[in-house]
């Protein structure tokens, strides 16, 4: 089984739809090209784990609001781009399907720039368009709190749906060919996005609430709606979202099996949340351990074609469709 799992993992294109490594890079705590004993993600460990496409979330801390948030994003972006340029032999920043294909053909890891939280838009579609020109390919509309677009899951019973500006952002992201991320979005906003969008959306790092009853996880109705939209949910490795009592590889596979039974093989992927979580499930201690999940899925009876879709094929389908739906962004 171990050899079959290793061979499948090598053949598959592995996509991790969420890590928070940029915060450490911007703070100078680590270098992307140097293996570290701290944190979860660096290029040596991505190579060891067979990761081909990594979404790098640019998470602006809640202390920063609107114009401060935009300034903070630019600081994070500058730090990440400096690291990407220093490691250009191994890493390519991509924001179009053509660029992603080229990176994979060259044997480089494709880095997708994502933003977690729409505060930094400052209520401006012009800012959104500039961010797309800078190479941002994915935007999570909220973090846990309320912003100009919508309410996050932290607003609980008070949570409402998309604001007027949030609705405009959904339409403009569709036009620009940007992937909409609904992780962290309160449920009323989730349903608004699904009603409005003309493109598949993702929940980049969320689990199944039927397996672990946490507000950050999706209900069965949400998972069914995401699947009907053509979207994908990325399994999150954060222990409280996996199981507060037993967070390990097998329990994460329980989430996978639930989603597969609910909506089939085309709507599940990986969204580790590495470097955004203090602890990890046993057996998935860093990005180098992704092959253990492949082995665990096979051991639980998931067929190889489905495993390959979970490892990356499903997220690739969404990127191909959404990024291919609009002209390639240009600085001209």
FENURWO-V785841 format. One record per backbone hydrogen bond with DSSP energy under -1.0 kcal/mol. NH is the residue of the N-H (numbers start at 1). CO is the residue of the C=O. E is the energy in kcal/mol with one decimal. If there is no record, write none. Layout:
BEGIN
nh:NH co:CO e:E
nh:NH co:CO e:E
END
This chain:
BEGIN
nh:5 co:1 e:-2.7
nh:6 co:2 e:-2.4
nh:7 co:3 e:-2.5
nh:8 co:4 e:-2.3
nh:9 co:5 e:-2.6
nh:10 co:6 e:-2.0
nh:11 co:7 e:-1.9
nh:12 co:8 e:-2.3
nh:15 co:311 e:-3.3
nh:16 co:53 e:-2.6
nh:17 co:270 e:-2.9
nh:20 co:274 e:-2.8
nh:23 co:20 e:-1.3
nh:25 co:21 e:-1.9
nh:26 co:22 e:-2.8
nh:27 co:23 e:-1.5
nh:28 co:25 e:-1.1
nh:29 co:24 e:-2.0
nh:34 co:31 e:-1.2
nh:43 co:32 e:-3.3
nh:46 co:42 e:-2.5
nh:47 co:43 e:-2.5
nh:48 co:44 e:-2.1
nh:49 co:45 e:-2.0
nh:50 co:47 e:-1.2
nh:51 co:46 e:-2.4
nh:52 co:14 e:-2.2
nh:53 co:14 e:-2.3
nh:54 co:110 e:-2.6
nh:55 co:16 e:-2.9
nh:56 co:112 e:-3.2
nh:57 co:19 e:-2.3
nh:58 co:114 e:-2.3
nh:64 co:61 e:-2.3
nh:68 co:65 e:-2.1
nh:70 co:66 e:-2.4
nh:71 co:67 e:-2.3
nh:72 co:68 e:-2.4
nh:73 co:69 e:-2.6
nh:74 co:70 e:-2.2
nh:75 co:71 e:-1.8
nh:76 co:72 e:-2.4
nh:77 co:73 e:-3.3
nh:78 co:74 e:-2.4
nh:79 co:75 e:-2.1
nh:80 co:76 e:-2.6
nh:81 co:77 e:-2.8
nh:82 co:78 e:-2.1
nh:83 co:79 e:-1.7
nh:84 co:80 e:-2.6
nh:85 co:81 e:-2.6
nh:86 co:82 e:-1.9
nh:88 co:85 e:-1.1
nh:90 co:87 e:-1.5
nh:91 co:87 e:-1.8
nh:92 co:109 e:-2.7
nh:94 co:111 e:-2.7
nh:100 co:96 e:-2.0
nh:101 co:97 e:-2.6
nh:102 co:98 e:-2.3
nh:103 co:99 e:-2.3
nh:104 co:100 e:-2.3
nh:105 co:101 e:-2.4
nh:106 co:102 e:-1.7
nh:107 co:104 e:-1.2
nh:108 co:103 e:-2.5
nh:109 co:90 e:-2.9
nh:110 co:52 e:-2.9
nh:111 co:92 e:-3.0
nh:112 co:54 e:-2.4
nh:114 co:56 e:-2.1
nh:115 co:138 e:-1.8
nh:116 co:58 e:-1.7
nh:117 co:140 e:-2.2
nh:118 co:141 e:-1.9
nh:121 co:118 e:-1.7
nh:122 co:119 e:-2.0
nh:124 co:121 e:-1.8
nh:128 co:124 e:-1.4
nh:129 co:125 e:-2.4
nh:130 co:126 e:-2.0
nh:131 co:127 e:-2.4
nh:132 co:128 e:-2.0
nh:133 co:129 e:-1.9
nh:134 co:130 e:-1.7
nh:135 co:132 e:-1.4
nh:136 co:131 e:-2.3
nh:137 co:113 e:-2.3
nh:138 co:113 e:-1.3
nh:139 co:179 e:-2.3
nh:140 co:115 e:-3.3
nh:141 co:181 e:-1.5
nh:147 co:150 e:-2.6
nh:153 co:184 e:-2.1
nh:154 co:144 e:-1.6
nh:155 co:152 e:-2.0
nh:156 co:153 e:-1.5
nh:158 co:155 e:-1.8
nh:159 co:156 e:-2.1
nh:163 co:149 e:-3.1
nh:167 co:163 e:-2.1
nh:168 co:164 e:-1.8
nh:169 co:165 e:-2.4
nh:170 co:166 e:-2.1
nh:171 co:167 e:-2.0
nh:172 co:168 e:-2.5
nh:173 co:169 e:-2.9
nh:174 co:170 e:-2.1
nh:175 co:171 e:-1.9
nh:176 co:172 e:-2.6
nh:177 co:173 e:-1.2
nh:178 co:173 e:-2.6
nh:179 co:137 e:-2.7
nh:181 co:139 e:-2.4
nh:182 co:202 e:-3.1
nh:185 co:182 e:-1.8
nh:186 co:151 e:-2.4
nh:190 co:186 e:-2.1
nh:191 co:187 e:-2.2
nh:192 co:188 e:-1.8
nh:193 co:189 e:-2.6
nh:194 co:190 e:-2.3
nh:195 co:191 e:-1.8
nh:196 co:192 e:-1.8
nh:197 co:193 e:-2.9
nh:202 co:180 e:-2.7
nh:203 co:232 e:-2.4
nh:206 co:234 e:-2.1
nh:209 co:218 e:-3.2
nh:211 co:208 e:-1.1
nh:212 co:208 e:-2.0
nh:214 co:212 e:-2.0
nh:217 co:214 e:-2.1
nh:218 co:207 e:-3.0
nh:223 co:219 e:-2.4
nh:224 co:220 e:-2.6
nh:225 co:221 e:-2.2
nh:226 co:222 e:-2.7
nh:227 co:223 e:-2.2
nh:228 co:224 e:-2.4
nh:229 co:225 e:-1.6
nh:230 co:227 e:-1.5
nh:231 co:226 e:-2.7
nh:232 co:201 e:-1.1
nh:233 co:267 e:-2.0
nh:234 co:203 e:-3.0
nh:235 co:269 e:-2.6
nh:237 co:272 e:-1.6
nh:241 co:238 e:-1.8
nh:242 co:238 e:-1.1
nh:243 co:239 e:-2.6
nh:249 co:282 e:-1.4
nh:252 co:248 e:-2.0
nh:253 co:249 e:-2.1
nh:254 co:250 e:-1.4
nh:255 co:251 e:-1.1
nh:256 co:252 e:-1.7
nh:257 co:253 e:-3.0
nh:258 co:254 e:-2.0
nh:259 co:255 e:-2.2
nh:260 co:256 e:-2.6
nh:261 co:257 e:-2.3
nh:262 co:258 e:-1.9
nh:263 co:259 e:-2.9
nh:264 co:260 e:-1.8
nh:269 co:233 e:-2.8
nh:271 co:235 e:-2.6
nh:273 co:18 e:-2.4
nh:276 co:273 e:-2.0
nh:282 co:247 e:-2.0
nh:284 co:281 e:-2.4
nh:287 co:40 e:-2.6
nh:289 co:286 e:-2.1
nh:290 co:287 e:-1.0
nh:292 co:289 e:-1.9
nh:293 co:290 e:-1.4
nh:294 co:290 e:-1.3
nh:295 co:291 e:-2.2
nh:296 co:292 e:-2.2
nh:297 co:293 e:-2.5
nh:298 co:294 e:-2.1
nh:299 co:295 e:-2.3
nh:300 co:296 e:-1.4
nh:301 co:298 e:-1.8
nh:302 co:297 e:-2.2
nh:307 co:303 e:-2.4
nh:308 co:304 e:-2.4
nh:309 co:305 e:-1.6
nh:310 co:306 e:-2.3
nh:311 co:307 e:-2.8
nh:312 co:308 e:-1.2
nh:313 co:308 e:-2.0
nh:314 co:309 e:-2.5
nh:316 co:312 e:-2.4
nh:317 co:313 e:-1.8
nh:318 co:314 e:-1.6
nh:319 co:315 e:-2.5
nh:320 co:316 e:-2.8
nh:321 co:317 e:-2.2
nh:322 co:318 e:-3.1
nh:323 co:319 e:-2.1
nh:324 co:320 e:-1.0
nh:325 co:322 e:-1.4
END
